[in-house]
Amino acid sequence: MPASHPSPLLAELRKRSAAVRDADPGAQRPGSCDLRDIDRRLLAAFRWLDEAIAHLEVIRPVVAHHFTLAGAVTISAPRYDRGIVSYRRAVLAGFDLIERLELYYRMAGGEPIRVEVPPGAAAAMEERLRGAQLDFSYVIDHDDARRVRRGVFTVVPAVMAAIRFVPDYDRGVVVANLRNVDRLEPVTLEFAPEAIGEPVLEDLVRLMLGEANDFLKRAPLAGIGTASTRGAAVATLAPSRYGRAAK
């Protein structure tokens, strides 16, 4: 119904609610998660990962993974090359909160990989290589009569990996999207916010280096190759608004 004057009760409730929020910015509706706690945990995770990858860039350890694109390419035991971790903030539910935390890194090593395919199969192979975020060049091989014999891809033996933590403040979970971390495909897990701490981050780095896969056992698997994982597509290494550039 139309109201010519503000409701006195609603005005009073607004005043009291504002006073509670000013006194305790983390106060939320009954039953909802503590938004600021999730934000604090993700900020601490950013600082921890920022230092970890700085050390990895100095050490450049061998990564004990075999990245295989079935029937085409296998990149075995590349070295950690470089990485960048960053986060972005946004105003959510009236608070300035971390919207996402991202880690991109590169692993490389070995000789360029030659992949030969029949001419008619070149388009499908190109799509597979691009889908795996692999860098390559392509030439057509002719015979002496200048007839097309095959297509030849030369694949750079380097893997671009991405890890993205996306808090779902409404549901009170943190979604972890991984791509090309231990396989050439995406994986998505859902963590309770209180799980985002040093033990989980240590397991994440061990997974990155191929030392153990305990990280994948710490949370339910939300999906492999589903629509929810597409946001984790690997981007070019570049600093975000609050990130440290790769060295």
GULO-30995 format. One record per residue: x, y, z of N, C-alpha, C in turn. Coordinates in pm, whole numbers. Layout:
<rs>
{r {X, Y, Z}, {X, Y, Z}, {X, Y, Z}}
...
</rs>
This chain:
<rs>
{r {85, -119, 0}, {0, 0, 0}, {89, 124, 0}}
{r {42, 236, -57}, {125, 356, -61}, {144, 414, 77}}
{r {260, 466, 102}, {290, 525, 233}, {334, 668, 213}}
{r {265, 762, 277}, {300, 903, 262}, {411, 943, 358}}
{r {427, 865, 466}, {530, 896, 565}, {608, 769, 596}}
{r {738, 780, 625}, {816, 662, 663}, {758, 596, 787}}
{r {765, 466, 793}, {714, 392, 909}, {803, 420, 1030}}
{r {744, 465, 1140}, {825, 490, 1261}, {897, 366, 1310}}
{r {831, 251, 1300}, {893, 127, 1346}, {1012, 92, 1258}}
{r {993, 102, 1123}, {1102, 70, 1031}, {1219, 166, 1052}}
{r {1187, 292, 1073}, {1294, 390, 1098}, {1372, 355, 1224}}
{r {1301, 312, 1328}, {1367, 273, 1452}, {1454, 149, 1433}}
{r {1401, 51, 1356}, {1479, -70, 1330}, {1605, -38, 1249}}
{r {1592, 50, 1152}, {1710, 90, 1074}, {1816, 152, 1164}}
{r {1771, 239, 1255}, {1864, 306, 1346}, {1935, 207, 1435}}
{r {1859, 112, 1491}, {1918, 13, 1580}, {2011, -81, 1505}}
{r {1972, -120, 1384}, {2057, -207, 1302}, {2188, -139, 1267}}
{r {2181, -11, 1230}, {2302, 64, 1196}, {2394, 75, 1316}}
{r {2334, 93, 1435}, {2416, 104, 1556}, {2490, -25, 1585}}
{r {2422, -140, 1564}, {2487, -270, 1585}, {2599, -290, 1486}}
{r {2574, -256, 1358}, {2678, -273, 1256}, {2799, -185, 1284}}
{r {2774, -61, 1330}, {2886, 29, 1360}, {2967, -24, 1477}}
{r {2899, -84, 1575}, {2969, -136, 1692}, {3043, -264, 1660}}
{r {2989, -347, 1570}, {3049, -476, 1535}, {3029, -498, 1385}}
{r {3126, -454, 1299}, {3110, -468, 1155}, {3092, -611, 1109}}
{r {3133, -708, 1193}, {3118, -847, 1153}, {2982, -905, 1188}}
{r {2896, -827, 1253}, {2766, -881, 1293}, {2682, -910, 1170}}
{r {2616, -1025, 1168}, {2536, -1068, 1054}, {2399, -1112, 1101}}
{r {2316, -1142, 1005}, {2184, -1196, 1037}, {2200, -1328, 1110}}
{r {2106, -1363, 1200}, {2114, -1492, 1269}, {2119, -1606, 1168}}
{r {2213, -1701, 1191}, {2224, -1817, 1103}, {2315, -1797, 985}}
{r {2360, -1674, 958}, {2448, -1651, 844}, {2593, -1659, 890}}
{r {2683, -1676, 793}, {2824, -1688, 827}, {2883, -1551, 856}}
{r {2997, -1547, 917}, {3068, -1425, 947}, {3145, -1384, 822}}
{r {3094, -1286, 750}, {3155, -1246, 624}, {3297, -1196, 644}}
{r {3316, -1119, 750}, {3449, -1064, 774}, {3550, -1173, 808}}
{r {3506, -1278, 872}, {3597, -1389, 903}, {3646, -1455, 775}}
{r {3556, -1478, 680}, {3598, -1535, 551}, {3699, -1443, 484}}
{r {3670, -1313, 486}, {3760, -1215, 425}, {3897, -1219, 491}}
{r {3901, -1225, 624}, {4030, -1230, 695}, {4108, -1356, 661}}
{r {4037, -1467, 650}, {4105, -1593, 617}, {4165, -1588, 476}}
{r {4092, -1532, 382}, {4144, -1523, 246}, {4260, -1425, 236}}
{r {4254, -1317, 311}, {4366, -1223, 311}, {4491, -1287, 370}}
{r {4475, -1365, 477}, {4589, -1437, 535}, {4642, -1540, 436}}
{r {4554, -1604, 362}, {4596, -1701, 261}, {4675, -1632, 150}}
{r {4631, -1514, 110}, {4705, -1438, 9}, {4848, -1410, 56}}
{r {4863, -1364, 178}, {4997, -1329, 229}, {5085, -1454, 237}}
{r {5026, -1566, 280}, {5103, -1691, 291}, {5147, -1737, 153}}
{r {5056, -1739, 57}, {5089, -1785, -78}, {5186, -1690, -148}}
{r {5174, -1561, -120}, {5263, -1463, -180}, {5408, -1492, -141}}
{r {5429, -1523, -14}, {5565, -1557, 30}, {5609, -1692, -26}}
{r {5517, -1789, -29}, {5553, -1923, -76}, {5601, -1921, -220}}
{r {5527, -1851, -308}, {5568, -1852, -449}, {5694, -1769, -471}}
{r {5719, -1671, -385}, {5846, -1597, -396}, {5964, -1692, -371}}
{r {5949, -1783, -274}, {6054, -1881, -248}, {6064, -1981, -363}}
{r {5951, -2023, -417}, {5953, -2120, -527}, {6023, -2062, -650}}
{r {6010, -1932, -672}, {6077, -1870, -786}, {6228, -1872, -771}}
{r {6275, -1872, -648}, {6420, -1882, -623}, {6467, -2027, -638}}
{r {6391, -2118, -579}, {6430, -2260, -578}, {6409, -2326, -714}}
{r {6301, -2292, -782}, {6261, -2351, -910}, {6266, -2504, -904}}
{r {6186, -2564, -815}, {6192, -2709, -798}, {6130, -2784, -916}}
{r {6169, -2909, -930}, {6106, -2997, -1028}, {5967, -3034, -976}}
{r {5869, -3030, -1065}, {5731, -3065, -1031}, {5709, -3210, -1073}}
{r {5676, -3296, -977}, {5666, -3439, -1004}, {5528, -3477, -1056}}
{r {5487, -3411, -1162}, {5361, -3443, -1229}, {5389, -3477, -1375}}
{r {5301, -3556, -1434}, {5305, -3585, -1576}, {5175, -3533, -1636}}
{r {5186, -3429, -1716}, {5070, -3365, -1777}, {5048, -3426, -1915}}
{r {4938, -3497, -1930}, {4915, -3575, -2051}, {4786, -3532, -2120}}
{r {4798, -3506, -2249}, {4684, -3489, -2336}, {4678, -3617, -2419}}
{r {4583, -3702, -2386}, {4583, -3841, -2436}, {4604, -3848, -2587}}
{r {4701, -3933, -2625}, {4728, -3957, -2766}, {4802, -3846, -2834}}
{r {4848, -3746, -2758}, {4912, -3632, -2824}, {5039, -3585, -2752}}
{r {5025, -3541, -2630}, {5133, -3471, -2562}, {5145, -3520, -2419}}
{r {5269, -3538, -2373}, {5298, -3560, -2232}, {5415, -3470, -2193}}
{r {5393, -3389, -2090}, {5499, -3304, -2035}, {5531, -3360, -1897}}
{r {5651, -3414, -1884}, {5689, -3484, -1761}, {5787, -3403, -1679}}
{r {5759, -3394, -1549}, {5849, -3335, -1450}, {5906, -3200, -1494}}
{r {5818, -3104, -1526}, {5869, -2970, -1556}, {5916, -2901, -1429}}
{r {5988, -2792, -1445}, {6030, -2713, -1329}, {5931, -2599, -1306}}
{r {5911, -2567, -1178}, {5836, -2446, -1146}, {5914, -2327, -1202}}
{r {5845, -2240, -1274}, {5912, -2129, -1340}, {5886, -1996, -1269}}
{r {5761, -1954, -1272}, {5725, -1827, -1209}, {5575, -1825, -1181}}
{r {5535, -1731, -1097}, {5394, -1725, -1062}, {5355, -1589, -1009}}
{r {5227, -1573, -987}, {5174, -1449, -931}, {5049, -1483, -852}}
{r {5033, -1419, -737}, {4911, -1436, -659}, {4850, -1297, -640}}
{r {4720, -1288, -649}, {4653, -1160, -637}, {4513, -1181, -583}}
{r {4448, -1071, -545}, {4309, -1080, -504}, {4238, -953, -547}}
{r {4108, -964, -555}, {4024, -848, -587}, {3917, -833, -479}}
{r {3887, -706, -451}, {3785, -676, -352}, {3661, -619, -420}}
{r {3548, -630, -352}, {3424, -573, -401}, {3334, -545, -281}}
{r {3238, -458, -299}, {3140, -432, -194}, {3031, -537, -206}}
{r {3022, -625, -105}, {2926, -734, -103}, {2851, -728, 28}}
{r {2718, -730, 21}, {2633, -724, 141}, {2669, -605, 229}}
{r {2710, -497, 164}, {2743, -376, 238}, {2883, -371, 297}}
{r {2964, -472, 269}, {3101, -478, 323}, {3202, -480, 209}}
{r {3320, -426, 238}, {3432, -435, 144}, {3502, -568, 167}}
{r {3481, -666, 77}, {3526, -803, 98}, {3605, -853, -22}}
{r {3688, -956, 4}, {3759, -1020, -106}, {3660, -1095, -193}}
{r {3662, -1065, -322}, {3572, -1129, -418}, {3631, -1258, -471}}
{r {3765, -1259, -489}, {3833, -1381, -533}, {3982, -1366, -507}}
{r {4045, -1480, -485}, {4190, -1490, -465}, {4242, -1583, -572}}
{r {4345, -1538, -648}, {4391, -1613, -764}, {4542, -1634, -760}}
{r {4582, -1753, -799}, {4723, -1786, -813}, {4743, -1845, -952}}
{r {4827, -1781, -1032}, {4865, -1831, -1163}, {5014, -1863, -1160}}
{r {5052, -1975, -1219}, {5195, -2006, -1225}, {5226, -2090, -1349}}
{r {5354, -2090, -1382}, {5401, -2157, -1504}, {5504, -2263, -1467}}
{r {5494, -2378, -1531}, {5592, -2485, -1520}, {5647, -2513, -1658}}
{r {5777, -2535, -1670}, {5835, -2554, -1803}, {5958, -2643, -1795}}
{r {5989, -2706, -1908}, {6110, -2788, -1916}, {6102, -2889, -2027}}
{r {6219, -2928, -2076}, {6224, -3028, -2181}, {6229, -2967, -2320}}
{r {6237, -3055, -2418}, {6244, -3014, -2558}, {6105, -2993, -2616}}
{r {6093, -2908, -2718}, {5964, -2892, -2785}, {5910, -3027, -2832}}
{r {5780, -3043, -2828}, {5715, -3170, -2860}, {5652, -3162, -2998}}
{r {5687, -3259, -3083}, {5634, -3263, -3219}, {5514, -3357, -3223}}
{r {5404, -3306, -3277}, {5281, -3385, -3289}, {5238, -3383, -3435}}
{r {5232, -3501, -3496}, {5192, -3511, -3636}, {5050, -3566, -3644}}
{r {4968, -3504, -3728}, {4830, -3548, -3745}, {4793, -3544, -3893}}
{r {4697, -3627, -3935}, {4645, -3615, -4071}, {4586, -3476, -4092}}
{r {4590, -3424, -4213}, {4541, -3288, -4236}, {4399, -3267, -4185}}
{r {4314, -3366, -4200}, {4175, -3351, -4157}, {4157, -3347, -4007}}
{r {4259, -3384, -3932}, {4250, -3388, -3786}, {4314, -3266, -3721}}
{r {4365, -3174, -3801}, {4439, -3060, -3745}, {4349, -2969, -3661}}
{r {4229, -2944, -3708}, {4140, -2852, -3635}, {4105, -2908, -3497}}
{r {4077, -3038, -3491}, {4043, -3099, -3363}, {4162, -3096, -3267}}
{r {4283, -3122, -3320}, {4401, -3118, -3235}, {4427, -2976, -3185}}
{r {4409, -2879, -3271}, {4428, -2740, -3229}, {4332, -2704, -3115}}
{r {4208, -2748, -3126}, {4110, -2720, -3021}, {4151, -2785, -2889}}
{r {4202, -2907, -2895}, {4246, -2975, -2773}, {4364, -2904, -2709}}
{r {4459, -2862, -2789}, {4577, -2793, -2735}, {4539, -2660, -2673}}
{r {4451, -2587, -2740}, {4407, -2459, -2684}, {4328, -2481, -2556}}
{r {4245, -2585, -2555}, {4167, -2614, -2435}, {4254, -2646, -2315}}
{r {4373, -2704, -2340}, {4467, -2735, -2232}, {4561, -2619, -2202}}
{r {4540, -2504, -2267}, {4622, -2385, -2246}, {4768, -2408, -2282}}
{r {4793, -2490, -2385}, {4929, -2516, -2430}, {4963, -2427, -2549}}
{r {5085, -2377, -2548}, {5131, -2290, -2656}, {5193, -2376, -2766}}
{r {5166, -2342, -2891}, {5214, -2426, -3001}, {5222, -2346, -3130}}
{r {5293, -2403, -3226}, {5293, -2351, -3363}, {5250, -2465, -3455}}
{r {5209, -2431, -3578}, {5156, -2532, -3670}, {5205, -2504, -3811}}
{r {5251, -2611, -3878}, {5289, -2601, -4019}, {5231, -2722, -4093}}
{r {5218, -2707, -4224}, {5172, -2816, -4309}, {5293, -2877, -4378}}
{r {5304, -3009, -4370}, {5415, -3082, -4432}, {5369, -3133, -4569}}
{r {5446, -3097, -4675}, {5414, -3139, -4810}, {5512, -3245, -4858}}
{r {5468, -3324, -4955}, {5560, -3419, -5018}, {5627, -3351, -5137}}
{r {5705, -3428, -5212}, {5780, -3370, -5324}, {5689, -3314, -5432}}
{r {5570, -3365, -5441}, {5474, -3317, -5542}, {5388, -3203, -5487}}
{r {5424, -3151, -5371}, {5353, -3042, -5305}, {5214, -3081, -5258}}
{r {5194, -3210, -5239}, {5068, -3255, -5183}, {5079, -3256, -5030}}
{r {4970, -3223, -4965}, {4970, -3218, -4819}, {4982, -3360, -4762}}
{r {5084, -3382, -4682}, {5102, -3514, -4621}, {5045, -3518, -4479}}
{r {5069, -3413, -4402}, {5027, -3412, -4262}, {5039, -3270, -4207}}
{r {4977, -3253, -4094}, {4995, -3130, -4019}, {5090, -3155, -3903}}
{r {5176, -3059, -3875}, {5276, -3076, -3770}, {5262, -2963, -3667}}
{r {5232, -3003, -3544}, {5228, -2910, -3433}, {5359, -2920, -3355}}
{r {5413, -2806, -3319}, {5528, -2802, -3227}, {5480, -2738, -3098}}
{r {5476, -2817, -2992}, {5417, -2774, -2866}, {5527, -2732, -2769}}
{r {5513, -2614, -2712}, {5606, -2567, -2610}, {5584, -2649, -2483}}
{r {5688, -2710, -2427}, {5672, -2794, -2307}, {5655, -2710, -2181}}
{r {5548, -2637, -2174}, {5521, -2550, -2060}, {5373, -2559, -2026}}
{r {5342, -2562, -1898}, {5205, -2573, -1850}, {5173, -2448, -1770}}
{r {5061, -2386, -1803}, {5010, -2273, -1726}, {4900, -2325, -1633}}
{r {4919, -2304, -1505}, {4823, -2353, -1405}, {4756, -2236, -1335}}
{r {4636, -2261, -1286}, {4561, -2157, -1215}, {4489, -2218, -1096}}
{r {4488, -2143, -987}, {4413, -2180, -867}, {4333, -2056, -826}}
{r {4205, -2074, -809}, {4119, -1961, -773}, {4032, -1999, -654}}
{r {4038, -1918, -549}, {3948, -1932, -434}, {3839, -1826, -446}}
{r {3715, -1871, -457}, {3602, -1780, -472}, {3506, -1799, -354}}
{r {3496, -1702, -266}, {3405, -1717, -152}, {3260, -1700, -197}}
{r {3176, -1790, -151}, {3032, -1777, -169}, {2977, -1734, -34}}
{r {2964, -1604, -15}, {2927, -1551, 115}, {2784, -1589, 153}}
{r {2697, -1606, 55}, {2559, -1644, 86}, {2552, -1786, 142}}
{r {2629, -1877, 85}, {2624, -2017, 127}, {2724, -2047, 238}}
{r {2817, -1956, 262}, {2917, -1979, 366}, {3019, -2084, 330}}
{r {3063, -2086, 203}, {3166, -2179, 158}, {3268, -2103, 73}}
{r {3384, -2165, 55}, {3486, -2113, -36}, {3508, -2217, -144}}
{r {3484, -2179, -268}, {3499, -2270, -382}, {3641, -2257, -435}}
{r {3711, -2369, -445}, {3847, -2372, -499}, {3844, -2432, -639}}
{r {3878, -2351, -738}, {3887, -2397, -876}, {4034, -2417, -912}}
{r {4070, -2536, -956}, {4207, -2568, -997}, {4206, -2606, -1144}}
{r {4303, -2556, -1218}, {4318, -2597, -1357}, {4465, -2622, -1387}}
{r {4494, -2737, -1443}, {4631, -2774, -1484}, {4727, -2779, -1365}}
{r {4673, -2811, -1248}, {4759, -2820, -1129}, {4824, -2957, -1121}}
{r {4745, -3062, -1132}, {4802, -3198, -1134}, {4758, -3276, -1256}}
{r {4680, -3213, -1343}, {4629, -3276, -1465}, {4587, -3164, -1560}}
{r {4576, -3198, -1688}, {4536, -3098, -1787}, {4384, -3089, -1796}}
{r {4322, -3054, -1686}, {4178, -3036, -1681}, {4143, -2968, -1550}}
{r {4021, -2915, -1540}, {3983, -2844, -1417}, {3925, -2936, -1311}}
{r {3942, -2895, -1187}, {3885, -2963, -1071}, {3830, -2855, -979}}
{r {3714, -2881, -919}, {3653, -2784, -828}, {3618, -2852, -696}}
{r {3655, -2786, -586}, {3623, -2835, -452}, {3557, -2724, -372}}
{r {3483, -2763, -269}, {3419, -2665, -181}, {3469, -2684, -38}}
{r {3523, -2575, 17}, {3578, -2578, 152}, {3488, -2501, 247}}
{r {3480, -2549, 370}, {3425, -2466, 476}, {3524, -2353, 504}}
{r {3477, -2233, 531}, {3570, -2121, 550}, {3677, -2147, 656}}
{r {3639, -2214, 766}, {3736, -2239, 874}, {3849, -2332, 831}}
{r {3831, -2401, 716}, {3937, -2491, 667}, {4048, -2415, 596}}
{r {4023, -2290, 557}, {4123, -2213, 484}, {4227, -2162, 582}}
{r {4332, -2241, 599}, {4440, -2206, 690}, {4570, -2269, 642}}
{r {4673, -2257, 724}, {4806, -2302, 683}, {4812, -2450, 646}}
{r {4749, -2542, 720}, {4757, -2684, 680}, {4705, -2708, 538}}
{r {4594, -2644, 503}, {4539, -2660, 369}, {4633, -2596, 265}}
{r {4687, -2480, 296}, {4778, -2414, 202}, {4906, -2494, 183}}
{r {4956, -2555, 290}, {5074, -2641, 277}, {5043, -2759, 186}}
{r {4926, -2819, 204}, {4887, -2931, 117}, {4871, -2885, -27}}
{r {4824, -2763, -46}, {4810, -2710, -182}, {4946, -2699, -250}}
{r {5045, -2646, -181}, {5178, -2634, -240}, {5237, -2772, -268}}
{r {5215, -2866, -178}, {5264, -3003, -202}, {5196, -3063, -326}}
{r {5068, -3033, -345}, {5000, -3079, -467}, {5059, -3012, -590}}
{r {5085, -2884, -582}, {5146, -2812, -694}, {5278, -2875, -735}}
{r {5356, -2919, -636}, {5489, -2974, -663}, {5486, -3124, -690}}
{r {5369, -3186, -678}, {5359, -3330, -704}, {5410, -3415, -590}}
{r {5418, -3359, -470}, {5469, -3434, -356}, {5360, -3516, -286}}
{r {5237, -3470, -291}, {5125, -3539, -227}, {4996, -3481, -282}}
{r {4888, -3560, -270}, {4758, -3512, -318}, {4656, -3497, -205}}
{r {4704, -3476, -82}, {4614, -3464, 32}, {4518, -3346, 17}}
{r {4559, -3242, -54}, {4471, -3127, -73}, {4338, -3168, -135}}
{r {4343, -3261, -231}, {4223, -3304, -301}, {4129, -3385, -211}}
{r {4182, -3431, -97}, {4100, -3510, -5}, {4041, -3426, 108}}
{r {4076, -3300, 112}, {4035, -3216, 225}, {3896, -3157, 209}}
{r {3837, -3166, 88}, {3705, -3106, 65}, {3631, -3188, -39}}
{r {3497, -3179, -39}, {3420, -3252, -141}, {3452, -3204, -281}}
{r {3454, -3298, -374}, {3476, -3266, -514}, {3346, -3211, -570}}
{r {3349, -3085, -614}, {3228, -3020, -661}, {3202, -3050, -808}}
{r {3304, -3092, -885}, {3282, -3122, -1026}, {3411, -3118, -1103}}
{r {3419, -3193, -1212}, {3533, -3192, -1302}, {3482, -3156, -1440}}
{r {3531, -3044, -1493}, {3491, -3004, -1626}, {3349, -2952, -1635}}
{r {3289, -2909, -1521}, {3153, -2858, -1522}, {3154, -2708, -1544}}
{r {3034, -2653, -1559}, {3025, -2510, -1585}, {3086, -2428, -1473}}
{r {3079, -2479, -1349}, {3132, -2404, -1236}, {3282, -2392, -1239}}
{r {3350, -2470, -1318}, {3496, -2466, -1323}, {3546, -2374, -1432}}
{r {3461, -2326, -1518}, {3511, -2252, -1633}, {3572, -2119, -1595}}
{r {3533, -2065, -1480}, {3592, -1940, -1436}, {3737, -1953, -1400}}
{r {3789, -2072, -1392}, {3928, -2092, -1354}, {4021, -2100, -1473}}
{r {3975, -2062, -1591}, {4058, -2069, -1710}, {4185, -1988, -1689}}
{r {4294, -2039, -1737}, {4424, -1977, -1714}, {4437, -1850, -1795}}
{r {4484, -1745, -1731}, {4505, -1618, -1799}, {4654, -1591, -1810}}
{r {4690, -1492, -1892}, {4828, -1449, -1902}, {4873, -1395, -1768}}
{r {4996, -1424, -1729}, {5047, -1375, -1601}, {5054, -1224, -1605}}
{r {4971, -1161, -1526}, {4967, -1016, -1519}, {4913, -977, -1382}}
{r {4964, -866, -1324}, {4920, -831, -1190}, {4776, -784, -1187}}
{r {4700, -826, -1084}, {4569, -772, -1060}, {4582, -648, -974}}
{r {4469, -592, -936}, {4470, -463, -869}, {4549, -465, -740}}
{r {4547, -580, -669}, {4613, -585, -539}, {4726, -688, -536}}
{r {4772, -735, -651}, {4866, -846, -652}, {5009, -803, -668}}
{r {5097, -898, -648}, {5240, -877, -670}, {5275, -936, -805}}
{r {5342, -860, -890}, {5377, -908, -1023}, {5479, -1020, -1014}}
{r {5472, -1109, -1113}, {5569, -1218, -1118}, {5707, -1163, -1146}}
{r {5807, -1231, -1089}, {5945, -1187, -1110}, {5999, -1240, -1241}}
</rs>
